[in-house]
Amino acid sequence: MLDNETKEQLQQYLALLESEIVFSASLDESDDSKKVEDFLTEVAEMDAKISIEAKKLKRTPSFEINKQGAESSGIIFAGLPMGHEFTSFILALLQVGGRAPKIEDNMIQQIKSIDRTLTFETYVSLTCHNCPDVVQALNIMSVINPKISHTMIEGGMYQAEIDEKQVMAVPTVFLNDEEFDSGRMTIEQIVEKVSGPMSADEFADKETFDVLVIGGGPAGASSAIYAARKGIKTGMVVETFGGQVLETLGIENVIGTPYVEGPQLMRQVEEHVKQYDVDIMKGQRAKSIQKNDLIEVELENGAQLKAKTAILSTGARWRAINVPGEKEFKNKGIAYCPHCDGPLFKDKEVVVVGGGNSGIEAAIDLAGLAKHIYVLEFLPELKADQVLQKKLYSLSNVTVITNAATKEITGSSHVEALTYTDRLTNEEHTLNVEGVFILIGLMPNTEWLSDTVALSDRGEILTDKHGATNVEGIFAAGDCTDSAYKQIIISMGAGATAALGAFDYLIRQT
């Protein structure tokens, strides 16, 4: 089941096990149980510290990872933890075995302080690159606090549950049998939702920063690194470290790195930032910013931070089409990530709204899974690169509809149809579909800045060649600005420019 390369990598990790591990497996005579049994046997045979025992669990097939002779870890895998979840399996092995998870001490204390039983279940697909972040976060919480347990449920093996619970986006998390949330979540966000946000009082002792970076994507991380290397006091306000790059599966244009996946790249970037003295305030969102004697930033939890300079790097998000049904059916048939949610629409009819590169790449990916794909483009012709269009038109289960204005998305408990208007004839047409993937570009996360810095008519922050805004001491970088091209490598360069611009500004003030 495991290829030689995977076995070699796994062997290196197994050598780090600090305790004996037992796989407590719930199996029967089914083909799926046989697959899980073969997987566990293959892993156990690789290290004498691992054994297998029978145990009746809620789902069959499934297995729990426990330390030999200890109480239940609460970490269960229902299905095969392969694909993107193989890393979740390895980390669970090591953490149950005694290796401390790599999270901040204050977060560990927050998790330990949770004093109620929390039973999490997460539905995943093995092609989802956002799912492991959620699975690993909940596994860590289970290791730290015995009142918390977590089961990863592989949707392909438990399709009946997926259909019964109408799970139409992954990851979808249930807590104590009630839907908790869906989509990418950090451990900070999960803990905040369970136990409440950090108090503003916890920020009261923060000293004035020389540079305060707002945003944790490529631009923000680059800004923080360049600022910290100058030896000045640097802070970061980060809602989710990684930003939009976490939604990107394959990246092939970061110079010197022929291929890397978005989550992997941003994990490496975060580790790079942590090599410097940067105060990273995760799970926090800025509410307002104003320039007085110092720059004052208010967070949504009410905390006030002060800085001599600030760098805005809040990035962008998927643009909405703003039609009836879009909000109502989000994660109930409406999706934005074909890699994550595509497998949930196997043999179903779906619509892709958007004829640019993102939309056409999504349609090509989905064509291998879905029964039929309709591509809707508002303009008279597709905007995607010709090489992508050529591939698209070679697919027999794709229909391209141009001059199409999406009017409404309808259904009962999930998406059942999409209605669009032909812009040439004004006729309305309805497509009976179960999924709608919306990929019409990005919009900057700058709504909170409308009364502070100058914005373009597209809501982008206007900057000069030093990354400076029209407000003295406030700089900006990345996809939230009016940069001509939105690329990871350009955002990183812009972050460096803004940090250097902020440093030069500080020098001139002394």
TIFIDREN-274676 format. One record per residue: z, x, y of N, C-alpha, C in turn. Coordinates in steps of 0.1 Angstrom, whole numbers, plus 2048, in hexadecimal, padded with zeros to 3 digits. Layout:
# TIFIDREN-274676
ZXYZXYZXY/...
//
This chain:
# TIFIDREN-274676
8008087F480080080080080980D/80781480C80881D8187FE828815/7F682B81F7ED83781E7F484481F/7ED84F81C7F485C81B7F9860829/7F285D8347F6861841803859845/80384C84280F84484581B84983D/81984D83182485282882985F82E/82186783382587483882E871845/82986884D83186585983F85F855/83E85684C84A84F848854859841/84F86283A85886C83486087483E/85987784986087E85486B87685A/86986985B87486186087F85F856/87C85D84988685B83F88F86783E/88A87384289287F84289E87E84C/89C8748568A68738608B186985D/8B08628518BA85884D8C785F84C/8D18598528DF85E8528E8858848/8E384C8428EB8458388E284082D/8E883C8228E18358178DD82781C/8D18238188CC81681D8C880E810/8CB8018118C77F88078BE7ED80C/8B37EA8068AA7DF8098AF7D3801/8B57C98078BA7BD8018AF7B3801/8A87B17F689B7AA7F689C79C7EF/8967927F58957857F08867837EB/8847837DE8767837D88757797CD/8697757CB86676C7BF8597717B8/8527687B284776C7AA83A76B7B2/83A7677BE82E7657C68277727C9/81A7717CD81277C7D18187837DD/81D77B7E78237817F382F7897F0/8377847E784378B7E38407987DC/8357987D48307A47CD82C7AF7D8/8267AA7E38227B47ED82E7BA7F4/8387B27F78447B77FD84C7C07F3/84C7BC7E78537C57DD84C7D27DB/83F7D27DB8387DF7DA83A7E87E6/83B7E17F283D7E97FE84B7EF7FD/8557E77FA8637ED7FA8657F77EF/85E7F57E385F7FF7D985980C7DD/84E80B7E38478177E884F81F7F2/8568187FB85E81F80586B8257FE/87181D7F587D8227EE87B82E7E6/86F82F7E086C83A7D786A8477DF/8698467EC8678527F48748597F8/87F8527F688C8587FA8978537F2/89F85C7EC8AA8587E38B58507EA/8B58517F88C084A7FF8BD83B800/8B18367FB8AD8287FD8AD8227EF/8B38167EE8B380E7E28AF7FF7E5/8AD7F87DA8A97E97DC8B37E17D3/8B77D67D98BF7CC7D28BA7BE7D4/8BD7B57CB8B97A77CD8C37A07D6/8BE7977DE8C778F7E78C07827EB/8C67777EB8C076A7EF8C17697FE/8B67698048B57678138AE75A816/8AE7578238A974A82889A749824/89275482588475382288175C816/87775880E872761803863761805/85D76D80686377A80586977F812/87478681287978D81D883797818/8877A08228917AA81E89A7AE82A/8A67B18278AF7B68318B27C582F/8B37CC83A8B67DA83A8C57DC83D/8CC7E18338DA7E38348DE7F1831/8EA7F58378F08028338F8800826/8F680981D8FC80881090C806811/9117FB80B91F7F980C9257F2818/91C7F08229207EA82F91C7DB82F/9217D483991E7C683B9107C583F/90B7B983F8FD7B68438FA7BB851/8EE7C18528EA7C685F8E47BB868/8E07B08618DA7A58688CB7A786B/8C57B28678B77B58698AF7B185D/8A67A785E89E7A285388F7A3857/8877A784D8797A684F87379C845/86E79184A868787841859789841/85478F8378467938368457A2836/8397A78388367B68388377BB846/83F7C58498407CB8568357D6857/8297D285781E7DC8588177DB866/80C7E18688057E087580F7E6880/80F7DF88B8177E38968267E2893/82A7DA8888387D988583D7E487C/8357ED87883A7F886F844800877/84180288384B80A88C85880388C/8587F588D8647ED88E86C7F0881/8657F087586C7F3869872800868/86B80B86D87081886C87D819875/87C81488188781488B89380D885/89180187E89C7FA8788A380286D/89B8098658A081285B8AA81C861/8A582386B8AD82E8728B9828878/8B881D8808C38188878CE81287E/8CA80B8748D380686A8DA812863/8D281C8618D882885B8E1831863/8E282D8708EC8348788E783B885/8DA83C8878D58428938D683889E/8DB83D8A98DD8358B58D08318BB/8CF8248BF8C28208C68C28268D4/8B68288D98B482E8E68B48248F1/8C081F8F48C18169008CD81B908/8CD8169148D881A91E8E6815919/8F081D91D8FE81A91990280D91E/8FE80992A9037FD9308FD7F1929/8F07F39238EA7E891B8F17E790E/8F57F29088FD7F18FB90A7E98FD/9117EC90991D7E590B91B7D690E/90F7D291590C7C491790A7BD909/9037C49009007BE8F390D7BC8EB/9157C68EB9227C58E492B7BA8E9/92A7B78F69327AD8FC92E79F8F9/92379D8F391E78F8EF92878A8E4/92E77F8E693977A8DD93576D8D7/92976B8D392575F8CB91A7628C1/91975A8B790F75C8AD9017598B2/8F87638B18EA7628B58E17658A9/8DA75B8A48D175D8998C275C89F/8BC7688A08AE7688A68A476989A/89976289C88D76389388176489C/87976E89986D7718A1860770898/85776889C84A76789684077189C/83A779894831783898824783891/81A78A89780E78D88F80D79C88F/8087A28848087B08827FE7B788C/7F67B08927EC7B689C7F27B58AA/7FD7AF8AC8037AD8B980A7BA8BE/8067C08C980C7CC8CE8187C98D7/81A7BC8DB8267B98E28327B58D9/82F7B18CD8397AC8C48447B78C0/8407C38BE84A7CD8BA8557CF8C4/8517CE8D185C7D08DB8677C68DA/8637B98D786D7AF8D58747B08C8/86D7B38BD8737B58B087E7C18B1/8797CC8B78827D78B888E7D58C0/88C7CD8CB8987CA8D48A27C28CD/89D7B78C68A77AF8BE8AD7B68B3/8A67BF8AC8AC7C78A18B77D08A7/8B57D68B28BF7DE8B98CB7D68BC/8CA7CA8C18D57C18C48DD7BE8B7/8D57BC8AC8DC7B989F8E47C589A/8DF7D189C8E67DD8988F37DF8A0/8F27DC8AD8FD7DE8B69087D48B4/9047C78B390E7BC8B390D7B48A6/9187B489D9177AD89191679E892/91879989E91678A8A09077868A1/8FF7918A28F078E8A58E9792898/8DF78A8958D678D88A8C778988E/8BE7908878B078E88B8A778F87F/89D78587E89378587488678687A/87E79087687079087A86878886F/86077F87485877686B84977986D/84377E86383478286482C775862/82577186D81E76486D814762862/80D76D85F80376C854809768847/81576C84481B76983782375C838/82675784482D74B84682674184F/81973F84B810737853815728854/81B72484982071684982B714854/83471E85583E71D86083871D86E/82E72686F82772787C821719880/81B71387681570587981F6FB87B/82A6FB8738346F187583B6F2882/83E6FE88784570089483B70189F/82E70089C8237008A682470D8AF/8267188A88267258AF8187298B2/81572A8BF80772D8C28067398CB/8117418CB81174E8D381B7578CC/8187638CC82276D8C68257788D1/83177D8D083C7798C884276C8CE/8477638C584F7588C885C7598C2/8677588CA87475A8C587C74D8C4/88374B8B988C7408B889A7458B8/8A373E8BE8B17428BE8B97368B9/8C07388AE8C872D8A88C07218A6/8B37238A18AA71889D8A47118A9/8A67168B589F7108C189671A8C7/88B7168CC8817208D28887268DE/8887338DE88F73B8E88867408F3/87A7468EF87174B8F88657508F1/85A7538F884E7598F28487638FB/84076C8F583A7778FD8427838FD/83D78D90484479A90585179990C/85B79F90786979F90D86F7AD90A/8767B291487E7BE91288C7BA90E/8937C49098A17C29058AA7BD911/8A77C391D8AE7BE9298AC7B092B/89F7AB92A89C79D92D8A3794922/8A37989168A979090B8B878F90E/8BF79A9108CD79A9138D179291F/8C87939298CB78B9368CA77C933/8C077892A8BE76A9278CA76591F/8CF76D9168DB76990E8E8769915/8EA77491D8F87759238F8774932/8EC7729398EC7719478E877E94E/8E377E95A8DE78A9618E9793965/8E679F9678F07A996D8F57A497A/9027A597C9077A19899037AA994/9017A49A08FE7AC9AC9087B79AF/9157B49AA9207BE9AD91D7CB9A5/9157CB99B9137D79939097E099B/9037DC9A68FB7E49AE9017E89BB/90E7E49BD9157E69C99177F59CD/9187FD9C391B80B9C590F8149C6/90380E9C68F78169C78F681C9D5/8F48299D58F28309E18E482E9E6/8E28329F38D48309F98CA83A9F2/8BF8349EE8B583C9E78AC8439F1/8A784E9EE89C8549F788F84D9F4/88C84A9E78808429E48858389DA/88182B9DC8848209D387681B9CF/87381C9C28678189BC86980A9B6/8608009BA8627F39B58567F09AC/8587F099F84E7EE99584E7F998B/84B7F697E84C80097384080296B/83480097182780296B82381196D/81681496A81282296C81482797A/81181F984813823992822826995/82A81D99183881E99483E82A98D/83A82C98084083897983B84597F/82E845983829852989830854996/83284A99E83A84C9AB8478519A8/84F84C99E85C85099C85C85F997/85386398F85387198A85087A996/84687799E8438809A984E8819B3/8548759B58608759BF86B87D9BA/86F87B9AD87A8829A78788919A6/86C8959A48698A39A386B8AA9B1/86B8A29BC86D8A89C987C8AA9CB/8848A59C28938A79C389A89D9CC/8938929CF8998879D789E87C9CF/8A88749D48AE86A9CD8A485E9CA/8A185B9BE8978529BA89C8479B1/89883B9B589C82F9AD8908279A9/89181F99E88681699A88C808997/8867FE99D8897F099A87E7EB991/8827E89848787E697A87B7D9973/8717CF9738737C396B8707C695D/8657CC95A8617D094D85A7DE94E/8607E89488597F594984C7F5941/8427F99478347F994182A7F0947/82F7E594D8267DC95481B7D794C/80F7D49528047CE94C7FE7D7941/8017E49417FB7ED9378017E9929/80C7E29288127DE91B8097D4915/8007CD91D7F77C39177EA7C9912/7E87D69147DC7DD9107DD7E4903/7D47E08FA7D57E68EC7CF7F48EC/7C27F58ED7BC8028EC7B88088FA/7BC8148FD7B981B90A7B2828906/7A582990B79D83490879883C914/79E83991F79984092C7A4847933/7AF84A92D7B98529347B5861930/7B286893A7AB8759387B587E930/7B08849267B788D91D7BE886912/7BD8799117C28719077B7867902/7B086B8F77A48638F37A88558EF/7B48538EA7B88458E67C78448E6/7CC8398EC7DA8368EC7DB8278EE/7E68218E87E88138EA7F28128F6/7F08078FD7F8805909807806908/80D7FF8FE81C8018FC82080F8F9/8188168F181B8248EE81A82D8FA/81082B90280E83390F81A831918/81F82491A82982292383782691E/83982691184582C90B84683B90E/83A84290D83A85091083C85291F/83684A92883884B93684784893A/84D83E93385C83C936864848932/86184E92786985A92286786592C/85B86693285887093C86186E949/86186194D86985E959878862956/87D85F94A88B86194788F870946/88587994788888794788D88B955/88B88295E88F88596C89B87C970/8A188097B8AD8789808A886C988/8A486298089F8569868A984A982/8AE84398B8B68379898AD82B985/8AB8289798A281D9748AA811973/8A880797B8AF7FA97A8A67F0974/8A77EE96789E7E695F8A37D7960/8997CF95C89B7C095C89E7BA96A/8997C197489C7BC98288F7BA989/88F7AF9918847AC9998877AB9A8/87F7B29B08817B29BF87E7A49C4/88679F9CE8847929D487E7949E2/88379E9E987E7A09F78807AE9FB/8797B3A0587A7C0A0B8797BFA1A/8817C7A2187F7C7A2F8837D4A35/87E7D8A408817E5A4788A7E3A53/8967E8A5289F7E9A5D8A17F8A60/8AD7FCA628AF80AA638AB811A56/8AF80BA4B8AA80FA3D8A1804A38/89B806A2C8947FCA2589E7F5A1C/89E7E8A1D8A87E0A158A07D7A0C/8A47D89FF89E7D19F48A87C79EE/8A57BA9EE8AE7B19E78A87AD9DA/8B07AE9CF8AC7AA9C28AF79B9BF/8A97969B58AA7889B38B87849AF/8C078E9AA8CE78B9A68D778C9B3/8D278E9BE8D978F9CB8DD79D9CF/8DB7A79C68DF7B59CA8D67BA9D5/8DC7C39DD8D57C99E88D47D89E6/8C87DD9E78C67EC9E58C07F19F3/8C47FD9F68BF803A028B88119FF/8AE813A078A681FA058A0824A12/89D831A12896837A1E887834A1D/882833A11874830A0F873827A03/86881FA018668179F68578189F2/8558179E58478179DF84680A9D7/83C8029DC83A7F59D582F7F79CA/8337F59BE8297F79B382B7EB9A9/82A7DF9AE82D7D39A68227CF99D/8167D599D80B7D39948057C5996/7FF7C098B7F87B398B7FA7AC97E/7F67A097E7F87979727EB79096F/7E978A9647DD7829617DC77796A/7D07759707CD76A9797CC75D972/7D37539787D27459727C673E977/7C273496F7B672C9747BB71F97B/7C871D97B7CF7129837C8704981/7C87009747C36F39717CD6EB96A/7CD6DE96A7D76D69627D76DA954/7E36DC94E7E56E09407E76EE93E/7E46F79487E57059467F4709944/7FD70494D80B70894C811700940/80D6F493E8146EC9348116F1926/8066F79248026FC91680270B915/80971291E80A72091C812723910/80D72C90781372F8FA8127238F1/80B7198F480970E8EB7FA70B8EA/7F37168E97E47168E87DD71E8F3/7E47208FE7DF7289097E5736908/7DC7409087E074E9057D875790F/7DD7639107D776D9187D477A911/7D977B9047D87888FD7D17858EF/7C47888ED7BE7858E07C378E8D5/7C879A8D87CD7A38CE7DA79D8C8/7E37978D17F07928CD7EE7858C6/7E777B8CC7E776E8C87DB76A8C0/7D17728C07C476F8B87C676A8AA/7CF7718A27D076D8947D675F892/7DC75A89C7E274C89C7D774289C/7CB7468A07BF73C8A27B573F897/7B874488C7AF7468817A973987D/79C73987C79472E878795722881/79972488D79A71989778F71C8A2/78D7118AA7837128B578B7158C2/78671F8C978D7238D57847268E1/7897258ED7817288F97877358FF/77E73E90478174990C77C74691A/785745924781743932780750939/77475493D77276194476776993D/75D76D945751774940751782945/75C78894975D79694C76079E940/7627AB9427657B49367707AF92D/77B7AB9347877A692C78479A924/77D79192A77A784923770786917/76678F91975C79190F762799904/76A7A39077717AB8FD77A7A28F4/7817988FB78978F8F47817868EA/7757818EF76D7798E77687808DB/76478D8DD75F7958D176A7968C7/7767998CC78279B8C278578E8BB/7857838C27887768BC77E7718B3/7717758B57667708AC76877489D/77077E89B77278288D77D77A886/78477188E78F76988978D75A88B/78875689678774889977A742893/77A73589276F72E88C76372F896/76672C8A375C72C8AD7627308BB/75B7378C375F73B8D07567358DB/75B72F8E575472B8F17587348FC/74F73B90375174390E74D73B91B/75673992475373293075373C93C/74873C94374774594F74473C95B/74B73D96674973597273C738978/73874597872C74997F71F747977/71374897C70774697570574F969/70B75B96970976595E71676C95C/71777295072377A94C724786955/73078B95773279795F7367A3957/7377A194A73B7AD9427307B7940/7347C393C72A7CE93A7207C9930/7137CE9317087CA92970B7CE91A/7127D99177157DC90971D7D2903/7277CC90B72F7C19057287B4904/71F7B190D7177A590C70E7A6900/7087B18FE6FF7B38F27067B08E5/7137B58E471B7B38D871E7A48D7/72279E8E27267908E271B7878DD/70F7898E37037808DF6FE7838D1/70378D8CA6FF7908BD7087888B3/7137818B871C77A8AF71876C8AE/7187678A271375989F71D74E8A2/7297518A37337478A67387478B4/73074B8BE73374B8CC7297438D4/72E73B8DD7257338E67297378F4/72073B8FC72373F90A71E734913/72772F91C72472592572772A934/71C72B93C71E73094971E724953/72172796072271D96A72C712966/73771795F74170D95A74E70F962/75270496875F70396F7696FC967/77370396277E6FC95A7856F2962/7866E695D78C6DB96479A6D895F/79C6D89527A96D394C7AA6D793E/7B76DA93A7BA6DD92C7C46D2927/7C06CC91C7C86C09187CD6C2909/7D66B99057DC6B98F87E96B28F8/7EF6B18EC7FC6AB8EB8076B68EB/80A6BB8E08146C68DF80E6D38E0/8016D48DF7F96E18E07EB6DE8E5/7E46E88E87D66E68ED7CD6DF8E3/7C66D58E87BD6CE8DF7AE6CE8E5/7AD6D08F27A06CF8F87A06D6906/7946DA90A7926E09187866D891E/7876D492A77D6CD9317786D693C/76A6D893D7656E09487596D894F/7566DC95B74B6D69637406DF964/7346DB9607286E39627256E3971/7256EF9777246F09867166ED98B/70C6ED9826FE6EA9866FC6DB985/7016D497C6FE6C597A70A6BC97E/7166C39807236BB9827276B3976/7216B596B7256AD95F7316B4959/73A6AB9537466B094C7436B093D/7496BB9377486BD9297566C0923/7586BC9177656BE9117636C6904/76A6D190276A6D98F67776D68EE/7766D28E27816D08D97856DD8D3/78F6E38D97946F08D57A36F18D4/7A86FA8CC7B76FC8CB7BD7088D2/7B47108D87B971B8DF7B071E8EC/7B77238F67B07269027B5734907/7AD73E9077B074B90B7AB74D919/7B47509237B07519317B075F935/7A47649397A377293C799773948/79E77095479677096079A77A96A/7A07859657A479096F7B378F972/7B779897C7C579997F7C879598E/7D47929917D878F99E7E57979A1/7E679D9AD7F17A59B17FE79E9B1/8097A49AD81779F9AE81D7A29BC/81879B9C681C79E9D48207919DB/8227869D582677A9DC83377C9E4/83C7849DF8497869E684878F9F2/83B7949F583979DA00832797A0C/82F78BA0B825785A1582A786A23/837787A2583D788A33841796A37/83D7A0A2E8437ADA308387B7A33/82E7B9A2A8247C3A2C8167BCA2D/80D7C3A327FF7BDA347F87BCA27/7F27B1A247EB7AEA177DD7AAA1A/7D47ADA117C67A9A127C579AA0F/7B9794A107B8786A0D7B97839FF/7B978D9F67BC78C9E87CA78E9E4/7D37909EF7E17939EC7E47A19E8/7DB7AA9EA7DD7B89E77E37BF9F3/7ED7C99F07F37D09FB7E97DAA00/7E87DAA0E7DF7E4A147E67F1A16/7DF7FCA127E5809A137DB813A19/7E181EA1F7D8828A247D6834A19/7D083FA1D7CE849A147DA850A0F/7E684EA157F3854A117FB849A09/7F583EA067FC8339FF80582BA08/80582DA1580E827A1F809819A22/81280FA2480F802A28810802A37/80F7F6A3D8107F5A4C81F7F5A51/8287F5A478367F6A4A83B804A48/84180AA52845818A5284F81AA46/84D824A3E856827A3385381FA26/84A815A2684780EA1A839812A16/838816A0982B81AA038288119F7/81C8139F281880A9E780E8119DE/80D80D9D28038149C880180A9BD/7F580C9B77F18059AB7EA7F89AD/7EA7F09A37E27E49A37E67D99AD/7F27DB9B37F67D19BD7F07D59CB/7E97E09CC7E37E49D87D47E19D9/7CE7E49E47C07E29E67B77ED9E1/7BC7F49D77B47FF9D17A77F99CB/79C8009CC78F7FB9C978E7F89BA/7958009B27937FF9A37A17FE99D/7A37F69937B07F498D7AF7FA97F/7B480797F7B480E9727C1815971/7C68189657D381E9627D382C969/7C98349677C984196D7C984197C/7C28379827C28369907CF832996/7D682998E7E48259927ED831992/7EC8399877F58459867F284E992/7E68509967E38599A17E88539AE/7E68469AF7EB83F9BC7FA8409BD/80183F9B18108419B181484E9B6/80D8599B28108669B680D8689C5/8028629CA7FF8629D880A85B9E0/80F8509DC8198489E38268509E4/8298579D983685F9D883586B9E1/82A8719E182887D9EA8288789F9/82286D9FB822867A09830864A0D/83885EA0484685BA0884E867A0A/84B872A0285387EA0484F884A12/842885A1583E88AA22844882A2E/845875A2C84B86CA3685A870A38/861872A2D86F876A2E871883A35/86888DA3286989AA38867899A47/85E890A4B85C88EA5A868888A61/870880A5987B879A5F887882A61/88788EA5B893897A5C8928A0A68/
//
